[in-house]
Amino acid sequence: MPEEDIYGGWALSGEIDIMENRGSETDEVGAAIHYGGQWPNNQYSGGAYRFPEGQSTTDFNVYSVEWEPGELRWYVNGNLYTRLTEWHSDNGEYPAPFDQEFFLILNLAVGGWYGGEPDATTEFPGEVVVDYVRVYEEVGANYPQPGEPDDREWVEIGENLVRDGTFTETTELGTPDQLSDTWNIHNQGWYEGWAGLADFTIEQETLRTTVQQVGWEWWHIQLFQNLEVPEGVYKLAFDMRSDTPRFLNTELVGSQSGIKRHSIGTEMETHEAIIEVDENGDYSLMFGFGRRAGDAQLAVPYGMELDNVRLVEVEEVK
């Protein structure tokens, strides 16, 4: 957390989560940054690391973050799993708010929205054992001046990995969790009363979404497709509009590039993001139609349209 709230109250002055873990999920840890405006207009980006079989948070593990101007990288036991370069502060210029001194917190929390309230199955006492904390500064580092990370030029060198990104070829299945034979959906509102809830249909070769409840997290309403993605750099592109202006998050779940933020207007426009994939693997391309910070006052129901989804390998134009 920042030593001084020089840009304002949380999360105007930022927060970096080196490692977060729900005690009930010992196979996964998370990385995150919080930034943007003051609550409830704050935003966040992050990623997750899933331990290989036979390993968990109950073992000793080395959690680390490398923090440079314009880039943060997260590791577990030396394995890079999240790299973030995009953030902002409503009261400062990039790379604010992550251009100031922070202090370290190590804590074991009980209750709250992240891990949920304890119940009869919760084991007490709880314990966290820390062997060491080390902080290093690269003396004399010649960092480039930070700037907007995606102002580089890219040329496409591969084929579109998304199956039926134009919503013209799939068969609509009509089951609760499958929109079609290529696209899946998830509504957290199926399981929790005031979580995200939306209707999805394919009409005139366009995906149409009617948001009934925004919920309190962007991932409460999901449209996703599972993909096999080789190592490389990719450009995600899609056309989208919304009846009411709002933000929308996308993520290639499992990659280290984290969550991407898009500002969606009332006219159909093309939105793009650069995604880095460190290793060949199975990933999930996800669109989060649930609430983002700043979306809390959106009147429901309202409609959104999505078309021409593409994930194509690119290389930088030198």
TIVEXGU-768426 format. One line per field, with one value per residue: z negated, x negated, y negated of N, C-alpha, C in turn; chain; residue in one letter; residue number from 1. Coordinates in steps of 0.1 Angstrom, whole numbers. Each point is the difference from the previous one (the first is absolute). Last residue first. Layout:
<tifis>
n_up	c(Z/...)
n_east	c(X/...)
n_north	c(Y/...)
ca_up	c(Z/...)
ca_east	c(X/...)
ca_north	c(Y/...)
c_up	c(Z/...)
c_east	c(X/...)
c_north	c(Y/...)
kette	c(A/...)
rest	c(A/...)
nr	c(NUM/...)
</tifis>
This chain:
<tifis>
n_up	c(367/-15/-25/-3/-8/-1/-13/-12/1/10/16/-23/-39/-34/-41/-37/-47/-47/-39/-11/-24/-33/-13/24/-11/-12/16/11/34/40/23/33/17/17/-14/6/5/22/8/-14/-12/17/4/23/14/21/20/26/33/7/2/-32/-42/-34/-33/-18/-24/-23/-18/-31/-4/14/1/10/-7/15/26/2/-4/-14/-1/-9/16/22/23/30/26/35/34/28/1/-7/-20/8/-14/-7/-19/-6/6/-8/-1/-24/-17/-14/-22/-29/-48/-49/-43/-4/-14/-48/-29/25/35/21/38/54/52/52/51/48/54/44/1/-45/-47/-57/-59/-52/-55/-54/-50/-53/-43/-17/6/28/47/14/20/51/51/52/52/55/40/15/-21/-38/-51/-47/-8/43/49/45/50/38/35/32/0/-31/-3/-15/3/-15/-8/9/46/27/11/-1/-4/-21/-30/-32/-47/-44/-47/-47/-21/-27/-30/2/-7/-30/-25/-50/-43/-42/-19/-44/-38/-46/-32/-42/-23/-21/-14/-9/-20/-19/-32/-36/4/48/26/11/-15/18/21/40/47/33/17/-24/-55/-43/-26/10/-3/18/12/29/14/27/38/35/50/45/18/10/41/36/29/-21/-34/-25/11/11/23/34/26/8/-21/-5/-24/-9/-7/-33/-39/-43/4/17/30/19/23/24/10/-31/-35/-34/-13/-38/-28/-35/-14/-35/-34/-13/3/40/41/35/24/49/18/-4/14/4/21/7/11/-9/-11/-20/-22/-18/-42/-28/26/45/29/-15/-20/10/-5/-1/-24/-9/-11/-17/-43/-19/-37/-21/31/18/25/9/14/6/-2/6/3/4/6/-19/-44/-14/16/19/-29/-45/-27/-6/31/8)
n_east	c(-91/45/21/33/42/47/52/55/54/58/45/45/43/35/40/40/33/37/-8/-39/-45/-35/-42/-45/-46/-33/18/34/16/-10/-47/-29/-42/-31/-37/-39/-44/-50/-57/-29/-5/32/26/31/27/45/48/52/40/53/56/31/10/-43/-44/-52/-37/-46/-27/-32/-42/-44/-20/31/39/47/12/34/31/41/29/33/35/48/46/20/-39/-40/-45/-40/-54/-54/-54/-52/-51/-51/-25/2/42/51/54/51/55/39/43/30/26/12/-14/-44/-11/21/37/52/35/50/26/-17/-6/-23/-15/-30/1/18/48/13/-8/-4/3/9/-12/-19/-32/8/28/18/-29/-9/8/-22/-43/-11/-22/-11/-24/-11/-4/40/39/15/-5/10/48/22/7/-25/-20/-38/-37/-22/-1/-23/-47/-41/-15/-41/-53/-46/-23/-46/-50/-31/8/-17/-8/-21/1/13/15/-13/-6/-37/-51/-54/-43/-41/-45/-27/-26/7/42/25/29/21/24/17/11/20/53/52/54/52/50/32/39/31/50/45/42/0/-16/-2/-21/-35/-2/27/-1/-24/-42/-58/-56/-48/-43/-21/-33/-9/-15/-11/3/20/42/48/-6/-36/17/31/41/43/29/-27/-16/-20/-25/-34/-12/-4/-4/-17/-55/-35/-29/20/39/12/11/-6/8/-10/-6/-38/-12/-3/8/11/12/-1/-11/11/12/44/47/25/-7/-11/6/16/-4/17/19/10/20/12/15/21/39/27/37/35/28/-32/-40/-29/-37/-23/-26/-20/-19/-4/5/5/12/9/24/48/27/-17/-12/-35/-40/-47/-21/25/7/23/15/17/46/39/12/-16/-33/-42/-38/-4/-39/-26/17/7)
n_north	c(30/30/45/44/40/36/5/3/-23/-10/-21/-15/-15/-34/-14/-24/-6/-5/-20/-41/-20/-14/20/1/-13/38/46/45/38/28/24/37/35/46/40/43/38/6/-15/-43/-47/-43/-52/-43/-50/-27/-31/-14/-27/-15/-19/-31/-20/7/18/11/36/31/48/38/36/24/47/47/25/-18/-45/-43/-51/-40/-50/-49/-40/-29/13/28/27/28/22/36/19/25/13/20/22/30/47/59/32/20/22/-6/-11/-38/-34/-40/-17/-28/-10/-24/-46/-15/-8/3/-7/10/6/-1/20/9/23/11/11/14/3/16/33/-3/-2/-25/-9/-15/-2/-4/6/42/45/38/-11/-41/-5/14/15/28/15/18/28/24/-30/-24/19/8/10/21/-2/1/-18/2/-23/-32/-50/-35/-17/21/51/24/-17/-11/-24/-5/-22/-37/-59/-48/-50/-46/-32/-19/17/-11/-51/-21/-9/2/31/20/16/10/1/29/28/22/33/30/43/36/53/40/11/22/1/20/9/30/19/8/7/15/-19/-49/-54/-37/-21/-15/-44/-35/-3/26/8/-4/-9/-25/-37/-45/-47/-50/-42/-46/-19/1/24/-14/-20/-9/-31/-38/-20/1/38/45/51/45/46/33/54/58/53/44/23/27/10/9/-28/-55/-51/-55/-54/-53/-48/-15/37/46/56/42/51/48/54/44/46/27/4/-15/35/49/41/-8/-50/-51/-49/-56/-51/-58/-57/-55/-43/-50/-41/-30/-6/-18/-23/3/23/50/49/53/55/60/54/58/57/46/5/-20/-14/-41/-42/-39/-37/-34/-39/-48/-57/-53/-58/-48/-10/27/-11/-49/-40/-15/7/29/28/37/41/53)
ca_up	c(-4/12/0/-3/6/-4/10/-8/7/-10/6/13/2/12/6/10/11/9/7/-1/12/2/-11/6/8/-8/-2/-5/-13/1/-12/-1/-8/4/2/-6/1/-10/7/3/-3/-5/1/-10/2/-11/2/-11/-2/3/2/14/6/3/10/-2/12/-2/8/4/-9/4/-10/5/0/-13/4/-5/7/-1/2/2/-12/-1/-9/-1/-12/-4/-11/1/0/6/-1/-1/7/-2/9/-5/-1/5/-1/11/-3/9/1/13/9/12/-4/4/15/6/-6/-11/3/-12/-10/-14/-8/-15/-7/-14/-10/1/12/9/13/12/12/10/13/8/13/8/6/3/-11/-12/-2/-5/-14/-8/-15/-8/-13/-11/-2/-1/13/10/14/0/-8/-13/-9/-7/-13/-2/-11/3/12/-5/7/-6/3/8/-6/-8/-11/3/-2/6/-2/13/1/12/10/11/13/4/3/9/2/-5/10/5/10/11/13/0/10/10/7/10/6/9/2/-2/9/-4/12/-2/13/4/-9/-10/0/6/-8/-4/-5/-15/-6/-4/8/13/11/4/-2/-3/2/-9/0/-10/2/-11/-7/-9/-13/2/-4/-14/-12/-6/1/13/3/-5/4/-12/0/-11/2/5/2/3/3/3/3/12/12/1/-11/1/-12/3/-12/0/12/6/8/2/5/11/3/7/2/14/1/1/-13/-9/-5/-7/-11/-8/6/-3/-5/2/-10/6/-7/10/-3/10/1/14/7/-1/-14/-8/6/6/-1/-3/4/0/9/-6/9/13/-2/13/4/-8/-8/0/-8/-1/4/-7/7/-9/4/-2/8/5/7/-7/-6/11/7/11/-1/-13/1/0)
ca_east	c(-12/-6/-1/-14/-5/-13/-9/-12/-12/-11/-13/-2/-14/-2/-13/-5/-5/-9/2/13/6/12/10/12/6/0/-13/-3/4/11/7/6/12/2/14/4/14/9/11/-2/-14/2/-12/-1/-11/-9/-12/-9/-10/-14/-9/-1/13/10/10/10/5/12/0/13/10/3/-5/-12/-11/-2/-4/-11/-2/-13/0/-13/-5/-15/-4/11/8/8/10/9/14/8/14/9/12/7/-1/-8/-14/-7/-14/-9/-12/-3/-13/1/-11/6/13/1/1/-14/-10/-8/-14/-6/12/-5/9/0/8/3/-6/-15/-5/11/-6/6/-8/4/3/9/2/-13/-3/12/1/-4/6/14/-1/7/1/4/6/-1/-13/-10/-1/7/-6/-14/-3/-1/11/4/4/13/2/-2/7/13/10/1/13/10/14/1/9/14/7/-8/5/5/0/7/-8/0/5/-7/11/10/13/10/5/14/3/8/-5/-8/-10/1/-12/2/-12/4/-8/-14/-8/-14/-9/-14/-6/-5/-7/-9/-12/-11/-3/12/-3/1/12/0/-10/5/-1/13/12/14/10/11/2/9/4/-5/11/-5/-3/-13/-11/-5/8/5/-6/-4/-15/-7/7/6/0/7/10/-6/10/-7/7/14/8/8/-8/-11/0/-6/2/0/-1/3/8/8/-7/7/-10/5/-8/9/-6/-1/-7/-15/-4/-4/11/-5/-10/5/0/-11/5/-9/0/-1/-8/-4/-11/-1/-13/-5/2/12/3/6/11/-4/12/-3/9/-7/3/-3/-1/-7/-14/-5/7/-4/11/4/12/6/-11/1/-6/-3/-5/-14/-6/-12/0/4/14/10/-3/10/8/-3/-8/8)
ca_north	c(-6/-6/-15/-4/-12/-3/3/1/6/2/0/6/4/8/-2/10/-7/7/13/5/4/-8/3/4/-10/-13/-6/-14/-5/-10/-2/-13/-4/-14/-4/-12/-2/5/7/14/5/14/8/11/9/2/9/-1/11/-4/12/4/3/-10/4/-9/-6/-9/-12/-5/-6/-14/-9/-7/9/6/13/6/13/6/15/7/8/1/-11/-10/1/-12/0/-12/3/-10/3/-12/1/-12/-11/-12/1/-11/4/0/6/11/5/7/4/3/7/14/1/2/-9/6/-1/-5/-2/1/-9/3/-11/3/-9/2/-6/-5/-3/6/0/9/-6/9/-4/0/-13/-8/-10/6/13/-1/2/-11/2/-12/3/-10/-6/10/7/-8/0/-4/-12/5/-4/12/-5/4/9/14/4/6/-8/-14/-7/7/1/12/-3/1/13/10/14/6/15/5/6/-9/7/12/9/-6/7/-9/-9/3/-9/5/-5/-13/2/-11/-3/-11/-7/-10/-12/3/-8/0/-2/-4/-1/-13/-9/5/-8/8/11/8/14/0/4/14/7/5/-10/-6/10/-6/11/2/14/5/14/9/8/11/-6/-8/9/-4/-1/12/14/5/0/-13/-11/-7/-15/-5/-10/-12/-11/-13/-12/3/-12/1/-4/9/10/13/9/14/8/15/4/-10/-9/-13/-10/-9/-12/-9/-14/-5/-12/2/5/-11/-9/-12/4/11/14/9/13/11/11/14/10/10/9/11/6/-2/12/9/3/-11/-7/-13/-8/-14/-10/-13/-11/-13/-12/3/1/4/12/12/4/14/1/13/9/13/11/11/13/1/-10/5/12/12/1/-2/-12/0/-12/-6/-12/-12)
c_up	c(8/-5/13/1/-3/8/-4/10/-11/7/-10/4/13/2/12/4/9/11/2/8/-2/13/3/-10/7/9/-9/0/-4/-13/1/-12/2/-6/3/2/-8/4/-11/7/4/-1/-6/2/-11/4/-13/1/-12/-2/4/1/15/6/2/11/-3/13/-1/9/7/-8/3/-11/6/1/-12/7/-6/9/-2/1/3/-13/-1/-9/0/-13/-2/-10/2/1/5/-1/-1/9/-5/11/-6/-1/6/-3/13/-4/10/2/13/11/13/-3/5/15/4/-5/-10/2/-13/-9/-15/-6/-14/-7/-14/-10/0/11/10/12/11/12/9/13/8/15/6/7/4/-12/-14/0/-7/-14/-6/-14/-7/-12/-12/0/-2/13/9/14/1/-9/-14/-10/-8/-14/-1/-11/2/12/-3/6/-8/0/10/-6/-8/-13/3/-1/8/-3/14/2/12/12/11/14/6/2/9/3/-6/11/7/9/12/14/1/10/10/6/10/4/9/1/-4/11/-5/14/-2/14/-9/-7/-12/-1/5/-9/-3/-5/-15/-5/-3/8/13/11/4/-2/-4/3/-10/2/-12/1/-12/-6/-9/-14/3/-4/0/-14/-2/-1/14/3/-3/5/-14/0/-13/1/3/4/3/3/4/3/13/13/3/-12/3/-13/5/-13/1/12/5/7/5/4/11/2/9/0/15/-2/-1/-14/-9/-4/-7/-11/-10/8/-2/-7/4/-11/8/-8/11/-4/10/2/15/-1/-1/-14/-9/5/3/0/-3/5/-1/11/-8/8/13/0/14/5/-7/-8/2/-8/0/5/-8/9/-11/1/-1/9/11/9/-6/-5/11/8/12/-3/-14/0)
c_east	c(-3/-12/-7/-1/-15/-6/-14/-11/-11/-11/-11/-15/-1/-15/-1/-14/-7/-5/15/2/14/7/13/12/13/5/1/-15/-5/6/11/8/3/14/1/15/4/14/10/13/-2/-14/2/-12/-1/-12/-8/-11/-8/-9/-14/-10/-1/12/10/10/12/4/13/-1/13/11/3/-5/-13/-11/-4/-3/-13/-1/-14/3/-13/-4/-15/-3/11/8/7/11/8/15/8/14/8/12/7/-1/-7/-15/-9/-13/-9/-14/-1/-14/5/-11/8/13/1/2/-14/-10/-9/-15/-5/12/-4/9/1/7/4/-7/-16/-7/11/-8/7/-8/5/3/9/4/-14/-3/10/2/-1/8/13/-2/6/1/4/8/-1/-14/-11/1/9/-7/-14/-5/-1/11/6/4/15/5/0/9/14/10/1/13/9/14/2/8/14/6/-8/4/5/-2/9/-10/0/4/-5/11/9/14/11/4/14/3/8/-5/-8/-11/3/-13/5/-12/8/-9/-14/-8/-14/-7/-15/-6/-9/-7/-9/-13/-12/-5/13/-3/0/13/0/-9/4/-3/12/10/13/8/11/0/10/6/-6/12/-4/-3/-14/-12/12/6/-15/-8/-2/-14/-6/7/5/1/7/10/-8/10/-9/9/14/8/8/-8/-11/4/-5/0/1/-2/2/7/9/-9/8/-12/7/-7/9/-6/-2/-7/-15/-4/-5/12/-5/-11/5/1/-12/5/-10/-1/0/-8/-3/-12/1/-13/-5/13/12/2/5/13/-4/14/-6/9/-9/3/-3/-2/-8/-15/-5/7/-3/13/5/13/5/-10/2/-5/-1/-5/-16/-7/10/1/2/15/10/-2/10/9/-3/-9)
c_north	c(-13/-8/-5/-15/-1/-11/-3/5/0/7/1/0/8/2/9/-4/10/-9/1/12/5/3/-7/2/4/-11/-12/-2/-13/-5/-11/-1/-14/-4/-15/-2/-12/-2/6/6/14/6/14/8/9/9/0/10/-3/12/-5/12/4/5/-12/1/-10/-6/-8/-12/-5/-7/-15/-10/-6/11/8/13/6/12/5/15/5/7/1/-11/-10/3/-14/1/-13/4/-12/5/-14/-1/-13/-11/-12/2/-11/7/2/5/11/4/6/3/4/7/14/2/4/-9/8/0/-5/-3/2/-10/5/-11/6/-10/-1/-8/-4/-4/6/-1/11/-7/10/-3/0/-13/-11/-10/6/13/-1/4/-13/5/-13/4/-10/-5/11/8/-8/1/-4/-11/6/-3/11/-5/4/10/15/4/5/-9/-13/-8/7/2/13/-3/-1/14/10/14/4/15/5/5/-10/6/12/9/-8/7/-9/-10/3/-12/5/-3/-14/2/-12/-4/-10/-8/-10/-13/2/-6/-1/-3/-5/1/8/-12/5/-7/8/12/7/15/1/5/15/10/7/-10/-8/11/-6/12/3/15/4/14/7/6/12/-6/-7/8/11/-1/-2/13/5/-1/-13/-12/-4/-15/-3/-11/-12/-10/-11/-12/4/-13/1/-2/10/9/14/8/15/6/15/5/-11/-10/-12/-9/-8/-13/-8/-14/-3/-14/3/5/-11/-9/-12/4/10/13/9/12/10/10/13/10/9/9/11/6/0/-7/9/5/-12/-7/-14/-7/-14/-11/-11/-10/-13/-13/3/1/5/13/13/2/15/-1/14/10/13/11/11/14/1/-10/1/12/13/0/-3/-13/1/-12/-5/-12)
kette	c(A/A/A/A/A/A/A/A/A/A/A/A/A/A/A/A/A/A/A/A/A/A/A/A/A/A/A/A/A/A/A/A/A/A/A/A/A/A/A/A/A/A/A/A/A/A/A/A/A/A/A/A/A/A/A/A/A/A/A/A/A/A/A/A/A/A/A/A/A/A/A/A/A/A/A/A/A/A/A/A/A/A/A/A/A/A/A/A/A/A/A/A/A/A/A/A/A/A/A/A/A/A/A/A/A/A/A/A/A/A/A/A/A/A/A/A/A/A/A/A/A/A/A/A/A/A/A/A/A/A/A/A/A/A/A/A/A/A/A/A/A/A/A/A/A/A/A/A/A/A/A/A/A/A/A/A/A/A/A/A/A/A/A/A/A/A/A/A/A/A/A/A/A/A/A/A/A/A/A/A/A/A/A/A/A/A/A/A/A/A/A/A/A/A/A/A/A/A/A/A/A/A/A/A/A/A/A/A/A/A/A/A/A/A/A/A/A/A/A/A/A/A/A/A/A/A/A/A/A/A/A/A/A/A/A/A/A/A/A/A/A/A/A/A/A/A/A/A/A/A/A/A/A/A/A/A/A/A/A/A/A/A/A/A/A/A/A/A/A/A/A/A/A/A/A/A/A/A/A/A/A/A/A/A/A/A/A/A/A/A/A/A/A/A/A/A/A/A/A/A/A/A/A/A/A/A/A/A/A/A/A/A/A/A/A/A/A/A)
rest	c(K/V/E/E/V/E/V/L/R/V/N/D/L/E/M/G/Y/P/V/A/L/Q/A/D/G/A/R/R/G/F/G/F/M/L/S/Y/D/G/N/E/D/V/E/I/I/A/E/H/T/E/M/E/T/G/I/S/H/R/K/I/G/S/Q/S/G/V/L/E/T/N/L/F/R/P/T/D/S/R/M/D/F/A/L/K/Y/V/G/E/P/V/E/L/N/Q/F/L/Q/I/H/W/W/E/W/G/V/Q/Q/V/T/T/R/L/T/E/Q/E/I/T/F/D/A/L/G/A/W/G/E/Y/W/G/Q/N/H/I/N/W/T/D/S/L/Q/D/P/T/G/L/E/T/T/E/T/F/T/G/D/R/V/L/N/E/G/I/E/V/W/E/R/D/D/P/E/G/P/Q/P/Y/N/A/G/V/E/E/Y/V/R/V/Y/D/V/V/V/E/G/P/F/E/T/T/A/D/P/E/G/G/Y/W/G/G/V/A/L/N/L/I/L/F/F/E/Q/D/F/P/A/P/Y/E/G/N/D/S/H/W/E/T/L/R/T/Y/L/N/G/N/V/Y/W/R/L/E/G/P/E/W/E/V/S/Y/V/N/F/D/T/T/S/Q/G/E/P/F/R/Y/A/G/G/S/Y/Q/N/N/P/W/Q/G/G/Y/H/I/A/A/G/V/E/D/T/E/S/G/R/N/E/M/I/D/I/E/G/S/L/A/W/G/G/Y/I/D/E/E/P/M)
nr	c(318/317/316/315/314/313/312/311/310/309/308/307/306/305/304/303/302/301/300/299/298/297/296/295/294/293/292/291/290/289/288/287/286/285/284/283/282/281/280/279/278/277/276/275/274/273/272/271/270/269/268/267/266/265/264/263/262/261/260/259/258/257/256/255/254/253/252/251/250/249/248/247/246/245/244/243/242/241/240/239/238/237/236/235/234/233/232/231/230/229/228/227/226/225/224/223/222/221/220/219/218/217/216/215/214/213/212/211/210/209/208/207/206/205/204/203/202/201/200/199/198/197/196/195/194/193/192/191/190/189/188/187/186/185/184/183/182/181/180/179/178/177/176/175/174/173/172/171/170/169/168/167/166/165/164/163/162/161/160/159/158/157/156/155/154/153/152/151/150/149/148/147/146/145/144/143/142/141/140/139/138/137/136/135/134/133/132/131/130/129/128/127/126/125/124/123/122/121/120/119/118/117/116/115/114/113/112/111/110/109/108/107/106/105/104/103/102/101/100/99/98/97/96/95/94/93/92/91/90/89/88/87/86/85/84/83/82/81/80/79/78/77/76/75/74/73/72/71/70/69/68/67/66/65/64/63/62/61/60/59/58/57/56/55/54/53/52/51/50/49/48/47/46/45/44/43/42/41/40/39/38/37/36/35/34/33/32/31/30/29/28/27/26/25/24/23/22/21/20/19/18/17/16/15/14/13/12/11/10/9/8/7/6/5/4/3/2/1)
</tifis>
